Amino acid sequence: MPGSPSIWFATSNDHKFEEARFVLQKLGIVLRRLPSKGLELQSGDPSDVAVHAAAGAYLTSLKPLFVILFRASPEPVPPLPSRLWG
């Protein structure tokens, strides 16, 4: 979409990228992929892993970034499209 805002997404995970692209496309946002193949921090805390990965992505790309952390829900979660557009 020419003129649409875009967001860079640092991931090497095809599934994560396609799911995020699907959601953002519905909002008129173009998702662009920033290949990310750094060393993954081994930690029991997902936020430590995310912050470490974000710092590495910034240092290699020098693009502004943000991190979104999702916590597991004790309740069953419906499939993504129905949560957003149901």
Buried (B, 14 or more C-beta within 10 A) or exposed (E): EEEEEEBEBBBEEEEEBEEBBEBBEEEEBBBEBBEBEBEEBEEEEEEEBBBBBBBBBEEBBEEEBEEEEEEEEEEEEEEEEEEEEE
